[in-house]
Amino acid sequence: MTIEHFQNLVIGSGVAGKIIAWTLASQGQKTIVVERAMIGGACPNVACLPSKNVIYSAKAVSLVHPTTGLGVVTGSVRVDMAGVARRKRQMVAKLVEVHLGKFKASGAELVMGEARFTEPKTVQVTLNAGGTRLLRGERVFINVGTRARIPDVPGLAAAEPMTHVEALNLERLPDHLVILGGGYVGLEFAQAMRRFGSRVTIIQHGPRLLEREDPDVADALLVLMKDEGIEVLLRAEVLNVTGRSGTGVALRVRSGEERTLEASDILVAVGRKPNTDRLDVARAGVELDPKGYIRVNDRLQTSAPDVWATGECAGSPQFTHVGEDDCRVVLDNLAGGSRTTRGRLIPYCLFTDPELAHVGLTESEARAKDVPYRISQMPMAMVLRTHTLSQTRGFMKALVGADDRILGFTAFGAEASELMAVAQTAMLGGMPYTTLRDAIFTHPTASEGLVGLFANAPAAPAPR
């Protein structure tokens, strides 16, 4: 088989892979991208954007609820899950078309197939349409992502549970959905499916939801789930599963005492595993860590010369916006710069209703690192914008350092993600908290709540 030579070989078309490819190809470099299944990666196809699309449909249901809605009088409300899925598919199809247009405009060649290394910088691609190609790149960029992990519970795999991928394609409403995992995916789907009309049970192995968050945040989310009518089992272990998801399952669960849960469907949301097991990376001289993630330095270089890894498969935090910054790191260094992954200020959001948004240190992290701080917090009900939305639930809080800079910010409430972006901007600029405290924000917006929040900040202790 003849080897085809390229300046740049990109494996995976996720956010970092595709932007690297478009950028280098637009500079006139001969570039090829191998994508196994999803043009543009998981985000526009089965993750960030489709899930938020479905979540917004669920919010629409809540807005016309007869007792908790906005006073809009309607006839009987019926959820059309096929319509929900159709709206999501239409969005995905448009996004795929946008991606195809960008590949064409940049000059990067897109090949659909499965790549496996045969030797350094060389892959054999089993084409989805049939046949094979042998490709070699002077430089190689690996961006193959992760997939949902199925825990080793007797009978679980045989029950064929859903992951987020299958859940996003549901055209029927589960009667009783059991969700394994109380993290981001589990909580977002739990609320959405409950609002559509399913009975929902969350089984969380640990002592609280979102275990990495501060206890007050986890507690607030637990109350939200229960107020939505969702059953939450903490410190719970699934012992075995029988039946088949979609037709009927029984889960033997230990949570204080043993019980059997009868349900129609199971959604597994207990974490991710890297897709590196499909690449034969050892043949390329690329090292993996014990969990299967590619070992990289702070410039995202692997153990093999002229081979980089980006995004989740390289152990980067599992957010699309981090993958995009990984791309910036690589491109900057290719151009002779010195950008690294060290010290990045990474925000994140949970898109329940209301949202949870955070950036910087949590209280737990600050205490663990012995970082001195003072805390300022305020109920979201003090933000007048929330009353116009009938969404007064939640709170926000900020950690302020000895030098008056903001160390961390958390908001649980309406428009929390936008509030966090304002605080993050101040943090990136090294501004003192007083900049936000004394700012003139438009009334009535969520952002003007930052004035009240930072007005509550305790004064710095007097120097001794």
Backbone torsions as a table, in degrees:
resi	resn	phi	psi	omega
1	MET	NA	130.9	-178.1
2	THR	-74.2	134.1	177.3
3	ILE	-83.7	130.1	175.1
4	GLU	-95.2	133.0	-174.4
5	HIS	-106.2	138.5	179.4
6	PHE	-137.6	154.2	173.0
7	GLN	-69.5	-39.5	-177.0
8	ASN	-132.0	126.4	175.1
9	LEU	-114.6	118.0	-179.3
10	VAL	-112.3	127.0	-179.7
11	ILE	-109.1	106.9	-177.8
12	GLY	105.4	132.0	-175.7
13	SER	-108.3	28.8	172.8
14	GLY	-64.9	-175.7	-168.2
15	VAL	-57.1	-45.2	-179.6
16	ALA	-70.9	-43.7	-178.2
17	GLY	-60.5	-45.6	-175.4
18	LYS	-70.8	-38.4	-179.2
19	ILE	-69.7	-39.2	174.7
20	ILE	-58.7	-46.3	-178.5
21	ALA	-63.6	-48.2	-179.0
22	TRP	-61.3	-40.3	-177.2
23	THR	-67.0	-49.9	-176.8
24	LEU	-69.1	-39.2	179.4
25	ALA	-65.4	-38.0	179.9
26	SER	-67.7	-16.8	175.7
27	GLN	-87.4	4.8	178.4
28	GLY	93.2	5.7	-179.4
29	GLN	-85.8	137.7	-179.2
30	LYS	-71.5	112.9	-170.1
31	THR	-132.0	137.7	177.8
32	ILE	-130.7	142.0	-179.9
33	VAL	-121.1	129.4	175.8
34	VAL	-105.6	121.5	179.6
35	GLU	-123.4	127.9	-175.9
36	ARG	-71.5	-42.3	-171.5
37	ALA	-148.0	-42.3	-168.0
38	MET	-115.4	109.8	-179.4
39	ILE	-65.5	119.4	-177.0
40	GLY	94.0	-2.1	177.9
41	GLY	85.5	-170.5	-173.9
42	ALA	-70.4	-38.5	-171.0
43	CYS	-52.3	-54.9	-178.4
44	PRO	-79.5	-9.7	-174.3
45	ASN	-104.5	-48.5	-172.0
46	VAL	-140.3	15.3	-175.1
47	ALA	-133.9	-112.5	-168.7
48	CYS	-49.3	-61.5	-172.0
49	LEU	-70.7	-47.3	177.4
50	PRO	-60.7	-39.7	-179.2
51	SER	-64.9	-40.0	178.4
52	LYS	-69.1	-30.0	174.8
53	ASN	-61.7	-47.7	180.0
54	VAL	-67.9	-40.1	179.2
55	ILE	-59.9	-37.5	-179.5
56	TYR	-68.8	-34.3	173.7
57	SER	-61.3	-40.4	178.6
58	ALA	-66.3	-35.5	177.5
59	LYS	-64.2	-37.1	178.5
60	ALA	-58.4	-36.9	177.2
61	VAL	-62.3	-43.3	-177.7
62	SER	-66.6	-28.6	-176.7
63	LEU	-71.6	-19.4	178.6
64	VAL	-112.2	18.6	177.0
65	HIS	-62.9	137.3	-174.2
66	PRO	-63.2	-25.1	-178.4
67	THR	-112.6	-30.2	-177.9
68	THR	-110.6	4.0	-178.8
69	GLY	-78.6	-158.5	-171.4
70	LEU	-105.5	18.2	179.8
71	GLY	82.5	12.7	176.8
72	VAL	-85.0	119.8	-176.2
73	VAL	-89.9	125.0	179.4
74	THR	-131.4	175.3	169.0
75	GLY	-77.9	-163.7	178.7
76	SER	-65.1	136.1	-178.0
77	VAL	-94.1	130.4	178.5
78	ARG	-125.6	132.4	178.1
79	VAL	-89.9	124.5	177.5
80	ASP	-102.3	94.9	-176.5
81	MET	-64.2	-31.8	176.3
82	ALA	-64.6	-36.5	177.2
83	GLY	-69.1	-38.8	176.3
84	VAL	-60.3	-47.1	-179.6
85	ALA	-66.1	-36.9	180.0
86	ARG	-65.3	-42.6	177.8
87	ARG	-60.8	-41.8	178.7
88	LYS	-64.3	-44.3	-179.0
89	ARG	-63.9	-37.6	178.4
90	GLN	-62.7	-40.8	177.8
91	MET	-63.9	-45.9	-179.4
92	VAL	-61.1	-42.8	-179.2
93	ALA	-61.0	-40.5	178.6
94	LYS	-65.7	-40.2	179.4
95	LEU	-65.8	-38.5	177.7
96	VAL	-63.1	-40.8	178.1
97	GLU	-62.2	-39.8	176.9
98	VAL	-60.9	-44.0	-179.9
99	HIS	-63.3	-44.1	179.5
100	LEU	-60.8	-38.3	177.9
101	GLY	-63.8	-38.2	179.7
102	LYS	-71.0	-36.3	174.9
103	PHE	-61.5	-45.2	-178.6
104	LYS	-64.7	-44.9	-177.4
105	ALA	-65.4	-34.9	-177.2
106	SER	-78.0	-25.8	-175.2
107	GLY	93.1	0.3	177.0
108	ALA	-74.5	133.3	178.3
109	GLU	-84.3	131.7	178.0
110	LEU	-107.7	124.6	179.8
111	VAL	-118.8	127.3	179.4
112	MET	-94.5	115.3	-179.3
113	GLY	173.1	178.6	-177.5
114	GLU	-103.3	124.9	-178.2
115	ALA	-101.1	138.6	172.3
116	ARG	-137.4	136.0	179.7
117	PHE	-69.1	140.4	173.8
118	THR	-110.7	-24.9	178.4
119	GLU	-167.2	176.1	-179.5
120	PRO	-54.0	132.4	175.7
121	LYS	63.1	15.6	-175.7
122	THR	-132.4	132.0	177.8
123	VAL	-128.8	147.6	168.3
124	GLN	-100.3	128.9	-176.7
125	VAL	-109.2	120.5	171.6
126	THR	-86.1	109.3	-172.6
127	LEU	-72.9	139.3	178.5
128	ASN	-61.1	-31.3	-179.1
129	ALA	-86.1	0.6	-178.9
130	GLY	105.9	144.5	-179.7
131	GLY	92.9	-179.8	-178.7
132	THR	-139.2	157.2	172.2
133	ARG	-136.4	148.4	177.7
134	LEU	-112.9	116.8	-172.1
135	LEU	-120.2	139.6	175.9
136	ARG	-130.5	136.9	178.2
137	GLY	-118.6	141.2	172.2
138	GLU	-62.4	-33.5	173.9
139	ARG	-130.6	144.1	-177.2
140	VAL	-126.5	137.1	-180.0
141	PHE	-126.3	118.5	-176.5
142	ILE	-101.5	125.7	-176.4
143	ASN	-146.8	62.4	-170.0
144	VAL	-97.8	-2.9	171.6
145	GLY	71.2	-160.5	-178.5
146	THR	-135.3	173.4	174.5
147	ARG	-139.2	164.5	-178.3
148	ALA	-62.6	138.2	178.8
149	ARG	-93.2	131.6	176.1
150	ILE	-99.2	114.8	-177.2
151	PRO	-65.8	156.5	-176.7
152	ASP	-84.1	76.2	178.4
153	VAL	-112.3	129.2	-179.2
154	PRO	-51.7	124.9	176.6
155	GLY	85.9	-9.6	-175.1
156	LEU	-69.7	-50.8	-179.4
157	ALA	-60.5	-39.6	-179.9
158	ALA	-65.6	-24.2	178.8
159	ALA	-77.1	-6.8	178.5
160	GLU	51.5	61.5	-179.2
161	PRO	-70.0	159.3	173.8
162	MET	-77.6	150.5	160.4
163	THR	-107.7	-175.1	178.3
164	HIS	-59.3	-27.5	-177.9
165	VAL	-63.7	-50.8	-179.7
166	GLU	-70.4	-35.3	-178.7
167	ALA	-62.7	-34.4	-179.4
168	LEU	-72.4	-14.9	-179.8
169	ASN	-104.1	8.6	-178.9
170	LEU	-62.0	130.6	173.9
171	GLU	-113.6	14.5	175.8
172	ARG	-136.2	162.9	-179.7
173	LEU	-101.4	116.2	177.4
174	PRO	-59.2	139.6	177.4
175	ASP	-70.0	-49.3	178.5
176	HIS	-140.3	110.8	-178.5
177	LEU	-100.9	123.0	173.4
178	VAL	-101.3	126.1	-178.8
179	ILE	-110.1	122.5	176.6
180	LEU	-91.1	108.7	178.4
181	GLY	119.7	128.9	179.9
182	GLY	-110.0	41.3	176.6
183	GLY	-100.4	-156.7	-174.4
184	TYR	-59.9	-53.2	-177.0
185	VAL	-63.1	-45.0	-177.9
186	GLY	-61.1	-45.1	-176.9
187	LEU	-70.3	-41.2	179.8
188	GLU	-64.0	-44.4	179.0
189	PHE	-69.5	-36.7	-179.1
190	ALA	-58.3	-50.1	-178.5
191	GLN	-65.8	-43.8	-178.8
192	ALA	-62.0	-47.9	-177.5
193	MET	-68.0	-33.8	176.0
194	ARG	-64.7	-41.7	179.3
195	ARG	-67.5	-30.3	174.7
196	PHE	-69.9	-23.4	176.9
197	GLY	127.1	0.0	178.6
198	SER	-77.4	150.1	163.9
199	ARG	-78.5	135.2	-173.2
200	VAL	-131.5	134.5	173.8
201	THR	-125.6	129.1	174.3
202	ILE	-102.2	130.0	175.0
203	ILE	-111.2	113.3	-177.2
204	GLN	-115.7	125.1	-176.7
205	HIS	-68.7	-36.4	-176.1
206	GLY	-82.3	180.0	-176.2
207	PRO	-78.4	-12.0	178.2
208	ARG	-154.3	163.9	175.0
209	LEU	-70.6	155.0	178.8
210	LEU	40.7	69.3	-168.7
211	GLU	-61.6	-21.7	-178.3
212	ARG	-82.7	-10.3	-179.4
213	GLU	-85.5	165.7	175.2
214	ASP	-62.5	150.5	-178.1
215	PRO	-56.7	-35.6	-179.3
216	ASP	-66.7	-32.2	176.6
217	VAL	-69.2	-46.9	179.1
218	ALA	-60.9	-40.9	179.3
219	ASP	-63.4	-41.4	-179.8
220	ALA	-64.4	-37.7	178.1
221	LEU	-69.8	-35.2	177.0
222	LEU	-62.9	-43.3	177.9
223	VAL	-63.1	-41.3	177.8
224	LEU	-58.9	-48.7	-179.0
225	MET	-59.4	-45.0	-178.6
226	LYS	-67.0	-37.3	177.4
227	ASP	-65.5	-27.0	177.5
228	GLU	-80.3	-5.3	-179.4
229	GLY	88.8	22.2	-179.5
230	ILE	-98.2	130.7	176.1
231	GLU	-81.2	131.4	179.7
232	VAL	-123.6	123.9	176.7
233	LEU	-108.9	113.9	177.7
234	LEU	-97.3	160.1	-176.9
235	ARG	48.6	45.4	-174.3
236	ALA	-113.4	143.7	-179.8
237	GLU	-128.4	129.8	175.3
238	VAL	-85.3	120.5	-176.2
239	LEU	-87.3	-40.2	177.2
240	ASN	-164.1	163.2	-178.8
241	VAL	-133.5	138.9	173.1
242	THR	-129.8	158.9	-178.8
243	GLY	91.9	-167.0	-177.1
244	ARG	-135.5	130.1	179.2
245	SER	-61.3	132.5	-178.4
246	GLY	104.8	-24.5	177.4
247	THR	-120.2	-24.9	178.8
248	GLY	149.1	129.5	-178.8
249	VAL	-136.4	157.3	172.8
250	ALA	-128.1	126.8	179.9
251	LEU	-114.6	122.9	174.2
252	ARG	-86.7	118.2	-171.1
253	VAL	-124.0	136.8	173.2
254	ARG	-107.4	115.5	177.3
255	SER	-143.7	82.5	-169.6
256	GLY	83.1	-58.2	174.3
257	GLU	-133.8	163.8	179.9
258	GLU	-82.7	141.9	176.5
259	ARG	-150.1	162.1	177.2
260	THR	-111.9	126.0	176.9
261	LEU	-99.7	123.3	173.5
262	GLU	-94.9	129.2	-177.6
263	ALA	-146.6	168.3	177.3
264	SER	-93.0	-32.9	-172.1
265	ASP	-143.9	154.2	174.3
266	ILE	-124.5	134.7	171.2
267	LEU	-117.8	123.1	-179.5
268	VAL	-97.0	123.0	-179.0
269	ALA	-143.2	62.1	-174.4
270	VAL	-113.8	18.1	178.2
271	GLY	125.4	-178.3	-171.7
272	ARG	-125.6	161.1	172.7
273	LYS	-134.3	144.0	-175.8
274	PRO	-71.9	149.3	179.7
275	ASN	-85.6	17.6	-178.5
276	THR	-70.3	-17.2	-178.9
277	ASP	-68.4	-7.2	-178.6
278	ARG	-103.2	6.2	-169.2
279	LEU	-109.7	-16.6	-173.4
280	ASP	54.9	48.9	-173.7
281	VAL	-65.5	-23.1	179.9
282	ALA	-59.1	-33.1	179.5
283	ARG	-67.4	-19.4	179.0
284	ALA	-96.9	0.7	-177.8
285	GLY	75.4	21.0	-179.2
286	VAL	-97.3	122.7	-177.3
287	GLU	-87.3	146.5	175.0
288	LEU	-112.6	155.2	172.7
289	ASP	-86.2	175.8	-176.2
290	PRO	-58.3	-22.3	-179.4
291	LYS	-94.3	2.3	177.0
292	GLY	93.1	2.8	176.4
293	TYR	-83.2	149.1	-178.8
294	ILE	-73.7	130.9	177.1
295	ARG	-73.7	126.9	178.1
296	VAL	-135.3	158.6	171.8
297	ASN	-91.6	-171.3	-175.0
298	ASP	-75.8	0.8	171.2
299	ARG	-108.2	9.2	177.2
300	LEU	68.1	24.1	173.3
301	GLN	-84.0	139.1	177.8
302	THR	-87.7	-174.7	178.6
303	SER	-73.3	-12.3	179.7
304	ALA	-98.8	138.1	179.7
305	PRO	-59.6	138.8	175.7
306	ASP	60.2	29.6	175.7
307	VAL	-128.5	125.3	179.7
308	TRP	-116.7	155.5	173.4
309	ALA	-131.6	140.0	-175.7
310	THR	-134.5	160.0	174.7
311	GLY	75.5	-157.4	-171.1
312	GLU	-62.9	-33.9	-178.5
313	CYS	-67.3	-18.1	177.6
314	ALA	-96.5	10.2	178.3
315	GLY	81.6	8.0	176.1
316	SER	-66.0	151.8	176.0
317	PRO	-50.7	140.9	-167.1
318	GLN	-83.8	67.1	177.2
319	PHE	-136.5	141.6	179.2
320	THR	-58.8	-39.5	-177.7
321	HIS	-66.2	-24.7	175.1
322	VAL	-75.4	-40.4	175.8
323	GLY	-58.8	-37.8	178.2
324	GLU	-65.9	-38.0	177.3
325	ASP	-71.0	-33.8	172.9
326	ASP	-54.2	-41.7	178.3
327	CYS	-59.7	-42.7	179.2
328	ARG	-62.5	-39.7	179.0
329	VAL	-60.5	-47.6	-177.3
330	VAL	-65.5	-48.9	-177.1
331	LEU	-63.9	-37.5	178.6
332	ASP	-63.2	-42.7	-179.1
333	ASN	-70.9	-34.0	175.9
334	LEU	-63.2	-29.4	-179.5
335	ALA	-89.3	8.3	177.3
336	GLY	94.9	8.3	179.9
337	GLY	-83.9	-169.5	-176.4
338	SER	-137.0	25.8	-179.3
339	ARG	-66.0	142.0	179.8
340	THR	-134.6	176.7	177.6
341	THR	-90.3	0.3	-177.7
342	ARG	-71.3	140.4	171.4
343	GLY	66.7	24.0	180.0
344	ARG	-72.1	138.8	176.5
345	LEU	-93.9	102.3	-170.1
346	ILE	-106.6	116.5	175.5
347	PRO	-88.4	163.2	173.2
348	TYR	-155.0	156.5	-177.3
349	CYS	-136.5	142.4	168.4
350	LEU	-104.0	121.9	-172.7
351	PHE	-96.2	48.1	165.0
352	THR	-74.9	-179.7	175.3
353	ASP	-121.2	105.2	5.3
354	PRO	-78.6	170.9	-178.0
355	GLU	-79.5	157.7	167.2
356	LEU	-118.0	128.2	-180.0
357	ALA	-133.4	141.9	-177.8
358	HIS	-148.0	147.6	171.9
359	VAL	-149.5	143.8	178.4
360	GLY	83.4	-155.2	-176.6
361	LEU	-77.5	142.0	165.2
362	THR	-87.5	168.5	176.5
363	GLU	-61.3	-41.7	-178.9
364	SER	-61.0	-42.4	-180.0
365	GLU	-67.8	-40.0	-179.6
366	ALA	-62.9	-41.3	178.8
367	ARG	-67.2	-41.7	-178.7
368	ALA	-63.8	-32.9	-179.3
369	LYS	-92.7	1.0	-179.8
370	ASP	57.7	40.9	177.1
371	VAL	-91.9	121.1	179.8
372	PRO	-69.0	138.6	179.8
373	TYR	-155.2	162.5	167.8
374	ARG	-125.3	150.1	-170.6
375	ILE	-109.3	138.1	173.3
376	SER	-125.0	129.6	-179.0
377	GLN	-144.7	159.7	-175.2
378	MET	-158.5	139.5	175.1
379	PRO	-66.4	145.3	177.0
380	MET	-63.6	-23.8	178.6
381	ALA	-62.9	-17.4	176.8
382	MET	-79.0	-10.1	176.9
383	VAL	-91.9	113.3	-171.5
384	LEU	-62.1	-27.7	177.6
385	ARG	-56.3	-36.0	-177.3
386	THR	-65.7	-27.2	178.6
387	HIS	-73.5	-32.4	176.9
388	THR	-68.5	-24.2	-179.9
389	LEU	-96.5	-5.0	-172.9
390	SER	56.1	39.3	-179.4
391	GLN	-135.4	75.5	-175.1
392	THR	-96.2	1.1	-179.2
393	ARG	-64.1	145.9	167.9
394	GLY	108.5	-169.9	-177.0
395	PHE	-159.2	167.5	167.8
396	MET	-135.8	154.0	-178.9
397	LYS	-150.2	154.2	180.0
398	ALA	-138.3	144.7	173.1
399	LEU	-100.3	127.0	-179.4
400	VAL	-114.7	132.6	-177.6
401	GLY	-85.4	176.7	-178.3
402	ALA	-62.6	-25.7	-179.8
403	ASP	-93.6	12.4	178.6
404	ASP	73.9	5.7	174.5
405	ARG	-82.4	154.7	-179.3
406	ILE	-81.9	123.1	-179.2
407	LEU	-91.8	-31.1	-177.6
408	GLY	-163.1	154.5	-178.8
409	PHE	-144.6	136.1	176.7
410	THR	-134.8	134.9	173.2
411	ALA	-133.0	130.5	173.2
412	PHE	-123.0	101.7	-175.4
413	GLY	167.8	-177.4	179.9
414	ALA	-59.5	133.5	177.4
415	GLU	59.0	31.2	-178.1
416	ALA	-61.0	-36.6	-177.6
417	SER	-63.9	-36.0	179.1
418	GLU	-73.8	-37.8	174.8
419	LEU	-58.5	-45.0	-178.1
420	MET	-62.4	-36.8	-179.5
421	ALA	-62.7	-35.4	177.9
422	VAL	-66.8	-47.0	179.3
423	ALA	-63.0	-39.5	179.7
424	GLN	-62.8	-40.8	178.7
425	THR	-60.9	-42.4	177.5
426	ALA	-63.1	-39.8	179.2
427	MET	-65.6	-42.3	179.2
428	LEU	-63.4	-33.2	179.5
429	GLY	-84.9	-1.0	-179.8
430	GLY	66.1	25.6	-176.9
431	MET	-76.5	148.3	171.9
432	PRO	-71.7	155.1	-179.2
433	TYR	-59.0	-24.5	-178.1
434	THR	-65.3	-21.6	176.7
435	THR	-61.5	-43.5	177.9
436	LEU	-75.9	-36.6	179.4
437	ARG	-59.8	-36.5	-173.9
438	ASP	-101.4	4.9	-177.9
439	ALA	-74.1	156.8	173.8
440	ILE	-103.5	103.5	177.5
441	PHE	-99.2	152.2	179.0
442	THR	-63.0	142.0	176.0
443	HIS	-109.2	136.5	-5.2
444	PRO	-99.7	113.7	174.7
445	THR	-124.8	163.5	176.5
446	ALA	-65.4	-35.4	-174.7
447	SER	-62.0	-29.1	180.0
448	GLU	-66.4	-14.7	174.4
449	GLY	-64.1	-22.4	178.7
450	LEU	-65.5	-28.6	176.8
451	VAL	-62.4	-48.2	179.5
452	GLY	-66.9	-38.9	-180.0
453	LEU	-58.7	-51.2	-174.4
454	PHE	-80.2	-15.5	171.2
455	ALA	-67.6	-22.7	178.8
456	ASN	-86.2	-2.0	-176.4
457	ALA	-65.5	129.0	177.9
458	PRO	-62.3	148.6	178.0
459	ALA	-66.1	149.6	177.2
460	ALA	-64.6	140.8	178.6
461	PRO	-61.6	143.3	-178.7
462	ALA	-65.9	140.6	178.8
463	PRO	-63.5	144.2	-179.2
464	ARG	-91.8	NA	NA
